Amino acid sequence: MTVADGSRMGGFLARPADPGRFPGVVVAMELFGVSAHVRDVCERLAVDGHVALAPDLYHRDASMVELPHDAAGRERGFELLHRMTRDHAVDDVRAAVGHLRTRGCARVVPPGHRRAIADALGAAAVRHEIVEYPGAGHGFLCDRRDTFDAAAAGDAWRRVRELLAAELVEQGPAHSPDGGPERSR
């Protein structure tokens, strides 16, 4: 993908195995990069009928890096994170959304902070729900971390699936740029 600043950004794309046109979802990578966990989230969304794209937000400094889930990985992740600017992140997400649109995908969740998203959705009279899981630590969805919380993760996945099923509607066949049906990975 080409970003507004002219840089090229990779990422991980997963789509349903069946041919067709599916809704698109941008999956934010975690501090550790487009990790196995992030790729797994994309694959799970693809199984549920969505094209899921995790853009490589570190592409300017460390293309497609996958850091270990330990102190050294966190340290390197924060180092890379602090090199990113807000404008870079917004441009990268816009490029990811644009990439999904070129593949015929519809709708992605707008970026921003939780309160700003809730305020904007409320002002626009859009149905939404923000859920907090008391006692669940940061990264509770990642089953590769010691902060994994099976109950919170199960509930979160149920809510994501219900939201995407209700809000994103299949729109007919989609094809790859070469004209053939697209496949996962």
CYANA upper distance limits for C-alpha pairs under 8 A (distance plus 0.5 A):
  1 MET  CA      8 ARG  CA      6.06
  1 MET  CA      9 MET  CA      5.65
  1 MET  CA     10 GLY  CA      6.85
  1 MET  CA     95 ALA  CA      7.07
  1 MET  CA     96 ALA  CA      7.74
  1 MET  CA     99 HIS  CA      7.16
  2 THR  CA      6 GLY  CA      6.50
  2 THR  CA      7 SER  CA      6.35
  2 THR  CA      8 ARG  CA      5.14
  2 THR  CA      9 MET  CA      6.71
  2 THR  CA     95 ALA  CA      7.20
  3 VAL  CA      7 SER  CA      5.90
  3 VAL  CA      8 ARG  CA      6.65
  3 VAL  CA      9 MET  CA      7.37
  3 VAL  CA     91 ASP  CA      6.76
  3 VAL  CA     92 ASP  CA      6.52
  3 VAL  CA     94 ARG  CA      8.46
  3 VAL  CA     95 ALA  CA      5.92
  4 ALA  CA     91 ASP  CA      6.61
  4 ALA  CA     92 ASP  CA      8.47
  4 ALA  CA     95 ALA  CA      7.91
  5 ASP  CA     91 ASP  CA      8.41
  7 SER  CA     60 ARG  CA      7.81
  8 ARG  CA     59 HIS  CA      8.09
  9 MET  CA     55 PRO  CA      7.62
  9 MET  CA     56 ASP  CA      6.71
  9 MET  CA     57 LEU  CA      8.15
  9 MET  CA     59 HIS  CA      6.18
  9 MET  CA     60 ARG  CA      8.44
  9 MET  CA     63 SER  CA      8.42
  9 MET  CA     92 ASP  CA      8.21
 10 GLY  CA     55 PRO  CA      6.74
 10 GLY  CA     56 ASP  CA      6.03
 10 GLY  CA     59 HIS  CA      7.57
 10 GLY  CA     63 SER  CA      8.02
 10 GLY  CA     64 MET  CA      7.55
 11 GLY  CA     34 VAL  CA      7.72
 11 GLY  CA     53 LEU  CA      7.31
 11 GLY  CA     54 ALA  CA      5.87
 11 GLY  CA     55 PRO  CA      4.68
 11 GLY  CA     56 ASP  CA      5.29
 11 GLY  CA     64 MET  CA      7.69
 12 PHE  CA     34 VAL  CA      7.79
 12 PHE  CA     39 ARG  CA      7.11
 12 PHE  CA     42 CYS  CA      8.33
 12 PHE  CA     53 LEU  CA      6.13
 12 PHE  CA     54 ALA  CA      5.61
 12 PHE  CA     55 PRO  CA      7.01
 12 PHE  CA     56 ASP  CA      8.33
 12 PHE  CA    185 ARG  CA      8.39
 13 LEU  CA     42 CYS  CA      7.60
 13 LEU  CA     51 VAL  CA      7.63
 13 LEU  CA     52 ALA  CA      6.18
 13 LEU  CA     53 LEU  CA      4.94
 13 LEU  CA     54 ALA  CA      7.00
 13 LEU  CA    184 SER  CA      8.13
 13 LEU  CA    185 ARG  CA      6.66
 14 ALA  CA     42 CYS  CA      6.16
 14 ALA  CA     43 GLU  CA      6.00
 14 ALA  CA     45 LEU  CA      8.43
 14 ALA  CA     46 ALA  CA      6.22
 14 ALA  CA     51 VAL  CA      6.27
 14 ALA  CA     52 ALA  CA      5.76
 14 ALA  CA     53 LEU  CA      7.04
 14 ALA  CA    184 SER  CA      5.54
 14 ALA  CA    185 ARG  CA      5.74
 15 ARG  CA     43 GLU  CA      7.79
 15 ARG  CA     45 LEU  CA      8.45
 15 ARG  CA     46 ALA  CA      5.10
 15 ARG  CA     47 VAL  CA      8.06
 15 ARG  CA     49 GLY  CA      7.86
 15 ARG  CA     50 HIS  CA      6.61
 15 ARG  CA     51 VAL  CA      4.79
 15 ARG  CA     52 ALA  CA      6.81
 15 ARG  CA    182 GLU  CA      8.22
 15 ARG  CA    183 ARG  CA      6.90
 15 ARG  CA    184 SER  CA      5.02
 15 ARG  CA    185 ARG  CA      7.48
 16 PRO  CA     46 ALA  CA      5.16
 16 PRO  CA     47 VAL  CA      6.16
 16 PRO  CA     48 ASP  CA      8.05
 16 PRO  CA     49 GLY  CA      6.05
 16 PRO  CA     50 HIS  CA      6.99
 16 PRO  CA     51 VAL  CA      7.24
 16 PRO  CA    183 ARG  CA      7.23
 16 PRO  CA    184 SER  CA      6.22
 17 ALA  CA     46 ALA  CA      8.41
 17 ALA  CA     47 VAL  CA      8.30
 17 ALA  CA    182 GLU  CA      8.26
 17 ALA  CA    183 ARG  CA      5.67
 17 ALA  CA    184 SER  CA      5.88
 18 ASP  CA    183 ARG  CA      7.69
 19 PRO  CA    173 PRO  CA      6.85
 19 PRO  CA    174 ALA  CA      7.33
 19 PRO  CA    175 HIS  CA      8.13
 19 PRO  CA    181 PRO  CA      5.85
 19 PRO  CA    182 GLU  CA      6.89
 19 PRO  CA    183 ARG  CA      7.81
 20 GLY  CA    171 GLN  CA      8.34
 20 GLY  CA    172 GLY  CA      6.04
 20 GLY  CA    173 PRO  CA      3.98
 20 GLY  CA    174 ALA  CA      5.19
 20 GLY  CA    175 HIS  CA      7.78
 20 GLY  CA    181 PRO  CA      7.83
 21 ARG  CA    104 GLY  CA      7.08
 21 ARG  CA    105 CYS  CA      7.18
 21 ARG  CA    170 GLU  CA      6.70
 21 ARG  CA    171 GLN  CA      5.94
 21 ARG  CA    172 GLY  CA      5.38
 21 ARG  CA    173 PRO  CA      4.89
 21 ARG  CA    174 ALA  CA      4.53
 21 ARG  CA    175 HIS  CA      8.09
 22 PHE  CA     49 GLY  CA      6.96
 22 PHE  CA     50 HIS  CA      5.98
 22 PHE  CA     51 VAL  CA      6.67
 22 PHE  CA    104 GLY  CA      8.19
 22 PHE  CA    105 CYS  CA      6.22
 22 PHE  CA    106 ALA  CA      7.81
 22 PHE  CA    169 VAL  CA      8.08
 22 PHE  CA    170 GLU  CA      5.67
 22 PHE  CA    171 GLN  CA      6.94
 22 PHE  CA    172 GLY  CA      8.07
 22 PHE  CA    174 ALA  CA      7.90
 23 PRO  CA     49 GLY  CA      8.14
 23 PRO  CA     50 HIS  CA      5.75
 23 PRO  CA     51 VAL  CA      6.59
 23 PRO  CA    105 CYS  CA      5.30
 23 PRO  CA    106 ALA  CA      5.26
 23 PRO  CA    107 ARG  CA      6.91
 23 PRO  CA    108 VAL  CA      8.48
 23 PRO  CA    168 LEU  CA      6.27
 23 PRO  CA    169 VAL  CA      7.21
 23 PRO  CA    170 GLU  CA      6.88
 23 PRO  CA    171 GLN  CA      8.36
 24 GLY  CA     50 HIS  CA      6.25
 24 GLY  CA     51 VAL  CA      5.16
 24 GLY  CA     52 ALA  CA      6.36
 24 GLY  CA     53 LEU  CA      8.14
 24 GLY  CA    100 LEU  CA      6.52
 24 GLY  CA    101 ARG  CA      8.34
 24 GLY  CA    105 CYS  CA      5.32
 24 GLY  CA    106 ALA  CA      6.04
 24 GLY  CA    107 ARG  CA      6.62
 24 GLY  CA    108 VAL  CA      6.48
 25 VAL  CA     50 HIS  CA      7.31
 25 VAL  CA     51 VAL  CA      6.66
 25 VAL  CA     52 ALA  CA      5.33
 25 VAL  CA     53 LEU  CA      6.84
 25 VAL  CA    107 ARG  CA      7.78
 25 VAL  CA    108 VAL  CA      5.50
 25 VAL  CA    109 VAL  CA      7.51
 26 VAL  CA     52 ALA  CA      6.36
 26 VAL  CA     53 LEU  CA      5.48
 26 VAL  CA     54 ALA  CA      6.40
 26 VAL  CA     55 PRO  CA      8.07
 26 VAL  CA     93 VAL  CA      8.15
 26 VAL  CA     96 ALA  CA      7.40
 26 VAL  CA     97 VAL  CA      7.42
 26 VAL  CA    108 VAL  CA      6.75
 26 VAL  CA    109 VAL  CA      7.77
 27 VAL  CA     38 VAL  CA      8.03
 27 VAL  CA     41 VAL  CA      8.35
 27 VAL  CA     42 CYS  CA      7.47
 27 VAL  CA     52 ALA  CA      7.00
 27 VAL  CA     53 LEU  CA      6.28
 27 VAL  CA     54 ALA  CA      5.16
 27 VAL  CA     55 PRO  CA      7.92
 28 ALA  CA     38 VAL  CA      8.42
 28 ALA  CA     54 ALA  CA      6.34
 28 ALA  CA     55 PRO  CA      7.59
 29 MET  CA     33 GLY  CA      6.12
 29 MET  CA     34 VAL  CA      5.74
 29 MET  CA     35 SER  CA      7.93
 29 MET  CA     38 VAL  CA      6.53
 29 MET  CA     54 ALA  CA      6.59
 29 MET  CA     55 PRO  CA      7.60
 29 MET  CA     56 ASP  CA      7.73
 29 MET  CA     57 LEU  CA      7.96
 30 GLU  CA     34 VAL  CA      7.44
 30 GLU  CA     35 SER  CA      8.10
 30 GLU  CA     38 VAL  CA      7.77
 31 LEU  CA     74 ARG  CA      7.45
 31 LEU  CA     77 GLY  CA      5.66
 31 LEU  CA     78 PHE  CA      7.46
 31 LEU  CA     81 LEU  CA      7.78
 32 PHE  CA     65 VAL  CA      8.27
 32 PHE  CA     66 GLU  CA      6.35
 32 PHE  CA     67 LEU  CA      5.26
 32 PHE  CA     68 PRO  CA      7.28
 32 PHE  CA     69 HIS  CA      7.40
 32 PHE  CA     73 GLY  CA      6.98
 32 PHE  CA     74 ARG  CA      7.39
 32 PHE  CA     77 GLY  CA      6.13
 33 GLY  CA     56 ASP  CA      7.50
 33 GLY  CA     57 LEU  CA      8.22
 33 GLY  CA     58 TYR  CA      7.72
 33 GLY  CA     64 MET  CA      7.49
 33 GLY  CA     65 VAL  CA      6.23
 33 GLY  CA     66 GLU  CA      5.57
 33 GLY  CA     67 LEU  CA      6.92
 33 GLY  CA     77 GLY  CA      8.01
 34 VAL  CA     38 VAL  CA      6.14
 34 VAL  CA     39 ARG  CA      7.17
 34 VAL  CA     54 ALA  CA      7.24
 34 VAL  CA     55 PRO  CA      8.05
 34 VAL  CA     56 ASP  CA      6.76
 34 VAL  CA     64 MET  CA      7.06
 34 VAL  CA     65 VAL  CA      7.49
 34 VAL  CA     66 GLU  CA      6.59
 35 SER  CA     39 ARG  CA      6.70
 35 SER  CA     65 VAL  CA      8.49
 35 SER  CA     66 GLU  CA      5.71
 35 SER  CA     67 LEU  CA      7.80
 36 ALA  CA     40 ASP  CA      6.53
 36 ALA  CA     66 GLU  CA      8.48
 37 HIS  CA     41 VAL  CA      6.75
 37 HIS  CA    142 CYS  CA      6.66
 37 HIS  CA    143 ASP  CA      8.11
 37 HIS  CA    144 ARG  CA      7.58
 38 VAL  CA     42 CYS  CA      6.87
 38 VAL  CA     54 ALA  CA      7.70
 39 ARG  CA     43 GLU  CA      6.72
 39 ARG  CA     54 ALA  CA      7.97
 40 ASP  CA     44 ARG  CA      6.57
 41 VAL  CA     45 LEU  CA      6.75
 42 CYS  CA     46 ALA  CA      6.71
 42 CYS  CA     51 VAL  CA      8.39
 42 CYS  CA     52 ALA  CA      5.53
 42 CYS  CA     53 LEU  CA      7.21
 42 CYS  CA     54 ALA  CA      7.69
 43 GLU  CA     47 VAL  CA      6.79
 43 GLU  CA     52 ALA  CA      7.97
 44 ARG  CA     48 ASP  CA      7.00
 45 LEU  CA     49 GLY  CA      7.05
 45 LEU  CA     50 HIS  CA      6.03
 45 LEU  CA     51 VAL  CA      7.72
 45 LEU  CA     52 ALA  CA      6.85
 46 ALA  CA     50 HIS  CA      5.18
 46 ALA  CA     51 VAL  CA      6.11
 46 ALA  CA     52 ALA  CA      6.81
 46 ALA  CA    184 SER  CA      8.14
 48 ASP  CA    161 ARG  CA      7.74
 51 VAL  CA    100 LEU  CA      8.34
 51 VAL  CA    105 CYS  CA      7.78
 53 LEU  CA     96 ALA  CA      7.63
 53 LEU  CA    100 LEU  CA      8.13
 55 PRO  CA     92 ASP  CA      7.77
 55 PRO  CA     93 VAL  CA      7.81
 55 PRO  CA     96 ALA  CA      6.76
 56 ASP  CA     63 SER  CA      7.53
 56 ASP  CA     64 MET  CA      6.52
 57 LEU  CA     89 ALA  CA      7.18
 57 LEU  CA     92 ASP  CA      7.09
 58 TYR  CA     62 ALA  CA      6.08
 58 TYR  CA     63 SER  CA      6.60
 58 TYR  CA     64 MET  CA      7.74
 58 TYR  CA     65 VAL  CA      8.04
 58 TYR  CA     80 LEU  CA      7.09
 58 TYR  CA     81 LEU  CA      7.98
 58 TYR  CA     84 MET  CA      7.99
 59 HIS  CA     63 SER  CA      4.66
 59 HIS  CA     64 MET  CA      7.05
 61 ASP  CA     80 LEU  CA      7.60
 62 ALA  CA     80 LEU  CA      8.33
 67 LEU  CA     73 GLY  CA      5.45
 67 LEU  CA     74 ARG  CA      8.32
 67 LEU  CA     76 ARG  CA      8.14
 67 LEU  CA     77 GLY  CA      7.74
 68 PRO  CA     72 ALA  CA      7.87
 68 PRO  CA     73 GLY  CA      5.33
 68 PRO  CA     74 ARG  CA      8.38
 69 HIS  CA     73 GLY  CA      6.17
 69 HIS  CA     74 ARG  CA      7.43
 69 HIS  CA    145 ARG  CA      7.58
 70 ASP  CA     74 ARG  CA      6.67
 71 ALA  CA     75 GLU  CA      6.61
 72 ALA  CA     76 ARG  CA      6.68
 73 GLY  CA     77 GLY  CA      6.40
 74 ARG  CA     78 PHE  CA      6.59
 75 GLU  CA     79 GLU  CA      6.75
 76 ARG  CA     80 LEU  CA      6.76
 77 GLY  CA     81 LEU  CA      6.45
 78 PHE  CA     82 HIS  CA      6.48
 79 GLU  CA     83 ARG  CA      7.16
 80 LEU  CA     84 MET  CA      7.32
 84 MET  CA     88 HIS  CA      6.69
 84 MET  CA     89 ALA  CA      7.42
 85 THR  CA     89 ALA  CA      6.89
 86 ARG  CA     90 VAL  CA      6.68
 87 ASP  CA     91 ASP  CA      6.47
 88 HIS  CA     92 ASP  CA      6.49
 89 ALA  CA     93 VAL  CA      6.69
 90 VAL  CA     94 ARG  CA      6.61
 90 VAL  CA    111 PRO  CA      8.24
 91 ASP  CA     95 ALA  CA      6.62
 92 ASP  CA     96 ALA  CA      6.75
 93 VAL  CA     97 VAL  CA      6.64
 93 VAL  CA    111 PRO  CA      8.20
 94 ARG  CA     98 GLY  CA      6.54
 95 ALA  CA     99 HIS  CA      6.56
 96 ALA  CA    100 LEU  CA      6.80
 97 VAL  CA    101 ARG  CA      6.73
 97 VAL  CA    108 VAL  CA      7.45
 98 GLY  CA    102 THR  CA      6.75
 99 HIS  CA    103 ARG  CA      7.07
100 LEU  CA    104 GLY  CA      7.10
100 LEU  CA    105 CYS  CA      5.83
100 LEU  CA    106 ALA  CA      8.11
101 ARG  CA    105 CYS  CA      5.47
101 ARG  CA    106 ALA  CA      6.91
103 ARG  CA    174 ALA  CA      7.78
103 ARG  CA    175 HIS  CA      7.93
103 ARG  CA    176 SER  CA      7.35
103 ARG  CA    177 PRO  CA      8.13
104 GLY  CA    174 ALA  CA      6.76
106 ALA  CA    168 LEU  CA      8.06
107 ARG  CA    168 LEU  CA      7.64
110 PRO  CA    117 ILE  CA      8.21
111 PRO  CA    117 ILE  CA      8.18
112 GLY  CA    116 ALA  CA      6.91
112 GLY  CA    117 ILE  CA      6.59
113 HIS  CA    117 ILE  CA      6.53
114 ARG  CA    118 ALA  CA      6.62
114 ARG  CA    130 ILE  CA      8.32
115 ARG  CA    119 ASP  CA      6.51
116 ALA  CA    120 ALA  CA      6.56
117 ILE  CA    121 LEU  CA      6.50
118 ALA  CA    122 GLY  CA      6.44
118 ALA  CA    128 HIS  CA      8.05
118 ALA  CA    130 ILE  CA      7.98
119 ASP  CA    123 ALA  CA      6.52
120 ALA  CA    124 ALA  CA      6.70
121 LEU  CA    125 ALA  CA      6.64
121 LEU  CA    126 VAL  CA      5.55
121 LEU  CA    127 ARG  CA      7.77
121 LEU  CA    128 HIS  CA      7.49
122 GLY  CA    126 VAL  CA      6.45
122 GLY  CA    127 ARG  CA      8.07
122 GLY  CA    128 HIS  CA      8.37
133 TYR  CA    152 ALA  CA      6.92
136 ALA  CA    140 PHE  CA      6.42
136 ALA  CA    147 THR  CA      7.92
136 ALA  CA    148 PHE  CA      8.43
136 ALA  CA    149 ASP  CA      6.74
136 ALA  CA    152 ALA  CA      7.37
137 GLY  CA    147 THR  CA      6.09
137 GLY  CA    148 PHE  CA      8.12
137 GLY  CA    149 ASP  CA      8.30
138 HIS  CA    147 THR  CA      7.27
139 GLY  CA    145 ARG  CA      7.83
139 GLY  CA    147 THR  CA      6.57
139 GLY  CA    148 PHE  CA      7.07
140 PHE  CA    145 ARG  CA      8.31
140 PHE  CA    147 THR  CA      5.72
140 PHE  CA    148 PHE  CA      4.65
140 PHE  CA    149 ASP  CA      5.53
140 PHE  CA    150 ALA  CA      8.34
140 PHE  CA    152 ALA  CA      7.60
140 PHE  CA    153 ALA  CA      6.92
141 LEU  CA    148 PHE  CA      6.26
141 LEU  CA    149 ASP  CA      7.20
141 LEU  CA    150 ALA  CA      8.21
141 LEU  CA    152 ALA  CA      7.95
141 LEU  CA    153 ALA  CA      5.33
141 LEU  CA    156 ALA  CA      8.37
142 CYS  CA    147 THR  CA      8.14
142 CYS  CA    148 PHE  CA      6.02
143 ASP  CA    148 PHE  CA      5.66
143 ASP  CA    149 ASP  CA      8.33
143 ASP  CA    150 ALA  CA      8.42
144 ARG  CA    148 PHE  CA      7.65
148 PHE  CA    153 ALA  CA      8.07
149 ASP  CA    153 ALA  CA      6.39
150 ALA  CA    154 GLY  CA      6.38
151 ALA  CA    155 ASP  CA      6.75
152 ALA  CA    156 ALA  CA      6.52
153 ALA  CA    157 TRP  CA      6.55
154 GLY  CA    158 ARG  CA      6.69
155 ASP  CA    159 ARG  CA      6.71
156 ALA  CA    160 VAL  CA      6.62
157 TRP  CA    161 ARG  CA      6.57
158 ARG  CA    162 GLU  CA      6.67
159 ARG  CA    163 LEU  CA      6.53
160 VAL  CA    164 LEU  CA      6.58
161 ARG  CA    165 ALA  CA      6.47
162 GLU  CA    166 ALA  CA      6.60
163 LEU  CA    167 GLU  CA      6.43
164 LEU  CA    168 LEU  CA      5.83
165 ALA  CA    169 VAL  CA      7.69
174 ALA  CA    181 PRO  CA      7.16
174 ALA  CA    182 GLU  CA      7.98
175 HIS  CA    179 GLY  CA      5.85
175 HIS  CA    180 GLY  CA      5.82
175 HIS  CA    181 PRO  CA      5.01
175 HIS  CA    182 GLU  CA      6.27
176 SER  CA    180 GLY  CA      5.97
176 SER  CA    181 PRO  CA      6.16
176 SER  CA    182 GLU  CA      5.62
